[in-house]
Amino acid sequence: MHPVETADRPVVGYAKDYPAGLMADAHSHPRGQLIYAVSGVMHVETETASYIIPPNTALLMPADTEHAIYMDGPVAMRALFLRRAAASGICDDCKVISVSPLLRELILAACSEPLDWDMNGRGRHVTSLALGEIDRSSVLPLDLPLPSDARLRRVIDAMRAKPNNSNSLEDWAQVANASERTLARLFRKETGLSFRQWRQQARLTAALRALCVGESLTKAAAIAGFESQPAFGAAFRRFFGITPGQARASATSPLQ
């Protein structure tokens, strides 16, 4: 077991750089995590959802959550590991949060502390303030619900492989070997979204991922199935609260 898993402190930092394309297969940790990258984009997948973590955001993950991580380009990860008592109330479920300039610096400061930081010194103040900043951070809509039903999973895997596929629900029902009505019901039951809602979210999430690794706005719009740039921009802003240009700029020029 890694030392960060057994350190006798409520919060400890972990810093490691990863090469582009690295895939960490499904695994879990006995402590909660805040997964953040100073630079680079991470794609994290659990049994129930897929998450995109561009710069200036972080993923909060409860202890014992099985997950896999894919590095979209080189990634400088700076994570915090939280003992259960420290994570209670702020890390009870997976969610992507915004990382303010203050929280960014606190994460970096915590990562510079030894695992056995002084309980009466700088480490205590840094980690205590970091927990407060995490608690007040905004939750961002960067999660894509994933189903457990095998029929729906076949459909969703195909849709994620080609987000701009224009197949109708009736077309996908044939792939699922189910009726159109059954497939519609499965979307609602397994993801909490309608077919159209899930497809739109999957497309916009794929577009965001493309922007975060430096693709053009034109390419991102095409990935999302939009022929019109203004229509793509309006849908993107409505969902994420920022324009595609802002998303690309923040990812390619993260906070310094």
Secondary structure by P-SEA (a helix, b strand, c coil): ccccccccccbbbbbbbbccccccccccccbbbbccccbbbbbbbcccbbbbbcccbbbbbcccccbbbbbccccbbbbbbbccccccccccccbbbbbcaaaaaaaaaaaacccccccccaaaaaaaaaaaaaaaccccccbbbbbccaaaaaaaaaaaacccccccaaaaaaaacccaaaaaaaaaaaccccaaaaaaaaaaaaaaaaaaacccaaaaaaaaccccaaaaaaaaaaaccccaaaaaaaaacccc
